[in-house]
Amino acid sequence: QVQLVESGGGSVQAGGSLRLSCVASGFAYSSVCMAWFRQAPGKEREAVAAIYTGDDTTYYDDPVKGRFTISQDNAKNTVYLQMNSLKPEDTAMYFCAADSFCGDDVHGPRQVVELGGYGMDYWGTGTLVTISS
């Protein structure tokens, strides 16, 4: 049974930091793209960042570049999202997802982010991040 379980969300003030975690199970984690997405109330889902677990290649959406860092641990089947310099506009439900057909120049982390979630195979249920001003 495939599971993606997110944790680490919470409420912090602007300028603060949070670290999200997503533990994956039930599929071959070692050569997939793992990604974080977010959806704010009343807004469409947007991609945040993606990483290929085979070689740690990463890609970020522009609004989070320089503030967020995606990383992963193959030994723990876990992907992380370190979020620094948080802004009120980062408030959203954050979701972890996996793309098992990802892994080359044609379809890698950049494409995962640019597709905005289309084609992801597995999704977690989300963790809420609230940033107050």
Secondary structure, DSSP 8 states (H G I E B T S, - for coil): --EEEEE--EEEETT--EEEEEEEESS-GGGSEEEEEEE-TTS--EEEEEEETTT--EEE-GGGTTTEEEEEEGGGTEEEEEE-S--GGG-EEEEEEEETT--SSSSSHHHHHHHTTTT-SEE---EEEEEE-
